[in-house]
Amino acid sequence: MVVGYGIITFRLHDCRSLKEKRSVVKSVVHQIQNHFNVSVAEVGANDIHQMAEIGFALVGNSGPLVNSKMDKILNFAHELRVAQVIDSEMEMMRL
């Protein structure tokens, strides 16, 4: 079994309040969950209205499959027009 997980840090340019940030983060989380069927949540920068950290995790049978899916998630995040990816960390672990 291979577990892949990562954190993507976004800059939210048009958010002027935490309420606007929640709306954008909810949309990003929902889009990633629906498109890739992975676990996704906001994991950091909770009180900063122009930053968001989204964490994700997935499990698979092979390392190349998990790695490919994580790359696709990162590419998808880069294509989102509501936020700019400024950093990302991804790791895999074989259990």
N, C-alpha and C positions, 0 to 999 in steps of 0.2 A: 504494500500500500504506500502511495506517495501523497504527501500533504504539501500543498502549495499555499502560500499566504503572502500578502503584501500590503503596503500602505502607500496611497497616492495623496500627495499634498497639492491642493488647488489654491489659486488666488482668484477671488471673486471680485471682479472690478466694479460691478454695478450695485453691489449690496451696501446699503447705507444703515441697515439695522440688523439686529439678530433675527428679527421676524422675516426679513427678506432672505437672510442667509438660510434659515430653516427651510424655506420654500425651495431654494435652489438645491440644497443638499438632499432634501427629500426626493426631488426629481432625479438627481444624479444616481442616488442609491437605487431608486425604483428602476431606472433604465438599465443599470448594470445587472441587477437581479433578474429582470425579465429577459434580457438578451443572452445572458450566460448561465443562468440557473446556479448561482454561487451565493454564499453567505456574504452580506455586505452591511457595514454599519459605519456611522461617524465615530471615530475613535480618538480625536484630538482637536485642539484649537477651538474648543467649544465656546469660549467667550470672546473670540476675535471675529468680528463680523465680516472681514475681508479675506479670511483664510478658512480652509476646511481640510481635515484629514479623514480620508475614507479608507477603511480597512476591508480586506476581502480574504476569503479562504475557500479552498476547494480540495477535494480528494479524488484520486484516480488510481488506475492500475499501473500506469507506466509514467516514468519521468518525462519522456519527450511529449506525451499527450498533455500532462499538467503544465509543462513549460510553455507549450504552444498556446494553451488557453490563457495563461497569465499574460503572455505577450499580446494576445488579442484584446484582453481586458485593458491593458495599458494603451494600446493603439486606439481603442474605442474612447477611452478617457481623453486622449489628445484631440480627438475629432469633435468632442462636445464643444459647443459654442458658448455655453453659459459660464464656463470656468476655464482657467489656464492651468495646466499641469506645471508645477514648478519643481517638484521632486518626486521620486518614487523609490521604494525599496521592495524587493521581492526575494523570497527564499523558498527552497524546497527541502523537504526532509523525508527520507525513506524510513518507514516503520516496519 
